[in-house]
Amino acid sequence: MSEPRFLLLALFIAPISVSAASASDVTGVVVQSALTDQSNDGQASANPSDEHSQPSRPLDRRDRVFYPGDTERPKPLLRKLFLNIAYDQKDIWTSPFHVSRENALEWLVPMAAVGALIPADTHIANAFENSRGQVRWGGRISNIGAAYTLIPIVAGSYVYGAWRDNPKGREIGVLGTESLLDSLIVAGVLKEVFRRNRPDERNPGDFWGGGTSFPSGHAIQLWAIASLLDHEYKHKRIVGITAYTLAGIVSASRIAAQKHFASDIVSGGAMGWFIGRYVYDTHISHLAHTHSAFMPMIVPQADPTQRHYGLMLVFGQSFARSR
């Protein structure tokens, strides 16, 4: 079984670093109209007001906020979804050039695991019984992680959220679809790059042999959804535990079905986990909506020591939130 160069693997088995943009909830220009006690020289006095704004880093062109109104209309939803995926792919494929001291460990652990598993793949595969019954049941269980199973599930979450007016359900449906499409693109490209033969094919385990074994498409999709659910329900640990357990069982069934080696599963699972986290984190870091509106607020002011009374008219820029 031929082995790829480890440095080549390093270009692909990697987390995605996200620089979260910060945005203030309210920015505004204050307009003040002061009313003065007429007994004070008969002249009106006014204190100049300062502009109230908090500095924030500029957002990129992505609109990561899916409003309930927007997610109920197909045109803006699809436009945002595919724009986000285009930016996702740019970030994913350029992520190897953004390794830093802070995220170096996240790169090294999956790379070391895959690098150690590749020489042992055949031994691990032979450790299974590899009977017809095992292969048959492994194939049935692994169907849970297929795209034709996962896509209806996340679509069902969106439909449920729209039907029950549940923003969380709509968000999971949209972000789940984004995670799945990102995973499918990444897995499809890498399969064409490495072209590893599957365990049930001729010359099993050989890279650049014309196969589609590395990485596992089932694993990358399952772990992307599991990671997204874990981060969406970070305060409900049972959701993450259940999602990861199911992802682990289905991923292992791909080995039992003789469709993948252990390194295929680990590489796909690692990339899927980071894709799910990336989609969630990037969504959260883009809470400020570009189509926000200015809303007026009247704030009374009083300074008895200066005999100064007045009203402050504040135009605050309101940003809707999806959660």
N, C-alpha and C positions, 0 to 999 in steps of 0.2 A: 504494500500500500504506500503510494507516494505521499509525501507530506509537503504542504506549502511552506514558504518561508514565514517565519513568525512575524517579521516586520510587515508583511503584506496583510496578515490578519489584524495587526494593530491599527491599520487604517480604517477597519470596519467595525470591530467589536469595541464599541466605545460609547460612553454616555454623551449626552448633549447638554452643553452648558447654556444656561439661559440667563441673560442679564435682565432682571426685573426692572421695569420702568416704574417710577413712583409718580403719583399724581395727586394733587390736593382735591378734596371733595368740593371745596368752595373757593372760587377765585372771583374777585369782583372789584369794581370801581365804586367808591363811595361818593355820593353827592349829598352835601349837607346844606340845609337851609335853616339858619338860626333866627330865633325870635328873641329880641332883647327887651329888657325892662326899659320903658320909655322915660323913667325918671333919671336915667343915667345919661345926662347931657343931651337927651333927645336924639342921640345918634345910635344907629344900629351897629352892633359889632358882630363879627363872625370870625370864627376860628377856622383856618384852612384845614382841610382834612387830607390825610395821606391815603394813597392807594393801598389797599389791602390785598396782597397777593403773596402766595408762597411759591418759591422757586421749585421747579420740578424738571427732571430730565425729559427731553422730548420723546414722544412715543413714535414708534415706526408706523408705517402706513397700514398695518394690520388692524382690523377691528375685531378684537377678541370677545366683545360682549354681544351675546345673542339675546336680544330683548324678547320678552314674551310676544309682543306684537310682530317682531321681525320673524321669529321662528314659526309663526302661524302663516306666513306668506312665503311661498316657495322661491320667488325670484330673489329677494334680498338674502334669504338663507343660503341658497346655492352659491350666490356670488361671493358671500363672505367665506363660505366653507372652502371653495376651491382656491380662493385667494390665500387663505390660511395654509392650505396644503402646499401651495407653491412656495411660500416662505418657509414652511417647515422643512421641505426638501433642501432648500438652500442652507438652512442651519445644520441639518443632519449631515450633509455631505461635506460641509466645511468644518465640522466640529473637530476633526483631528488636528486642525491648525490652531486650535484654541485651548490646548492643554495648558493647565496652570498648576502651580503647587497645591492649590486648594482642591482641585478635582483629580489630581494624579492618581490617588488611590482607587478612585472609581474606574479608572482605566485599567490599572494594573491587575486588580483582582479578577475580572472576567477574562482578560487576556491570558493570565497565568493559568486559570482553570481550563480554558480551551486548549492552550498549548500543552498542558499535562494530559488531557484526555485524548487528544488525537492519536498518540502512539498506542493508547490502551483501548481504542474503540473496538477493535476486532475481539479482544479478550472479553470485554464487557458484553458484546453481542453474543458471544459463544457461551456465556454464563447462563443465558436464558435457556429454557427448555426447547424453544423453537419448534414446537409441535404445530400441527395444523389447527388445533383448537386454540392455541395461544395466538397464532397469527390472525385467526378469524375474529376472536374476541377483541384483540388489540385494535383491529381495524374498525370494529363497531364502536368501541369507546372513543377512538380518536376522531370519529365523525363529529363529536361535540365541538371540536376545535376548528372545524372547517369554516371557510368564509361563508358558505351557503347556510351555515347554522348561526354564526355570530352576527352577520349583518341583519337578518330578521329580528334577532334579539334586541339589538340597539335601536333598530327602527321601531320595534314595539315599545321601547321605553319612550321614544319621542311621541308616538301616537297616544300612549297612556297619559303623558304629561300634557298634551294638547287637549285631550278629552276631559281630564280631571282638573285642568288649569293648574298644573303642577310644574313650576319653573325648574325644579331639580330634575324631574323626569325628562323634560325637553333638553336640558343642558347635557345630561348623560347621553341622550340619544344623539345629539349633535357632536359632542366631543368624542363619543365612542365611535361614531362614523369616521371622524377625522383621524383618530388613532388607528383604526383598521385600515383605512386607505393609505396612510403613511407607512404602516407595517407591510402592506402588500407591495407597495412600490419598492421599499428597501429590500425586502426578501427577494422580489423578482429580479432586481438588478444584481444582487450578490449571487444568486443562483447561476445567473449567466456568466458572472465573473469566475466563480470557482468550479462550476460544472462537476461537482463531485458525484460519483456513482453511489446509488443507494445500496443497502445491504442485500437486497434481493436481485440486484443486477449483476451483470458480468463485470469482473474486476472490482468487487465491492470496495468502497472506501477510496478509490483513486480520484485524485483531484484532476480537473481538466480532462475528464474522460467522457464528457457529454451528458452527465447526469444532473439531477436537480436536488441533491440531498442537503447541501450546506448553503445557508442555515435552514432550520426547520420553519416552514411557513406557519404551521399550526402553532408552534411554540411562540413565535414572535407575536402572532395575533392574540393568543390567549393571555400572555403575560402583559401585553399592552392594555387589554381591557381590565385585567386583574389589578394592575397598577393604577389605572384611572379610578376604578371603584374604591380602592384603598385610600387614595388621596381625597376623593369626593366625600367619603364617609370616615374621615380620620378619627372622629370621635366615637365611632361605632366599630370597634375592633373586630367584632364578629363578621362584619361584611368583608373586610380585608382577609381575614383568616380563611373564610369560606372560599373566596375568589382564588386565593393562592393555592389552597388545597386542591380545588378542582383543576386549576391550571397545571399543577404538578402531576396529578393522576393522568390527565389526558396527554400531557407531554411524555410521560413514561410509557403510555400505551403505544406511542409511535415507535419506540424501540421494540416493544413486544410484537408489533405488527411488521417488523423488519422493513420499516420505511425510512428509519433514520438511525444514525449513530449517536452516542451520548454527547459528543462534542457539537453535533448539529443542534441538539436540544438546548444545551447550555448557552451556546452562542445566540440562538434565536430568542431564548427566554430573557437573556441579559439585555439584548437590544430592544425587545418588546417592553420590558420594564422601564427602561429609560425613555422610550418614546411615549408611553403612557404618562409618566411623570412630567415630561417636557410639555406635552399638550395641556395638561392641567395647569402647570405653573405659568405657562405663557398666557393662558386664558385669564388666570387670576391677576397677572401683572399688567393687564390691559383693561382695567376697569373703567377708565375715563373714556367716554364716548365722544366721538368727533362731532356728533350732531346734537350737542347739549344746548340748552336754552338759558337765557338770562331771566331770572325771576326777581321781581322787586320785593323788598322788605322795608318796612318803616320802623325805625328804632328810636324811641324817645331818649332825649338827653337832658340832663339837669345839673347845673353847678351853682348851688345857692351862694357860695362864697363870692363868686363873680357876678351873681345876679344874672346868670345866663341860662336861658331855657330854649330848647329847640327840638327839632326832629331830624333824624338822619335817614335819608333814603339810600338804601343799599341795593345794588343790582348784583345778586349772587348767581354765579354760573352753576346750574344744578346738573349733576351727572347721575343718571339712573344706574341702578345696579341690578345684576341678574340673580342675586342670591339674597 
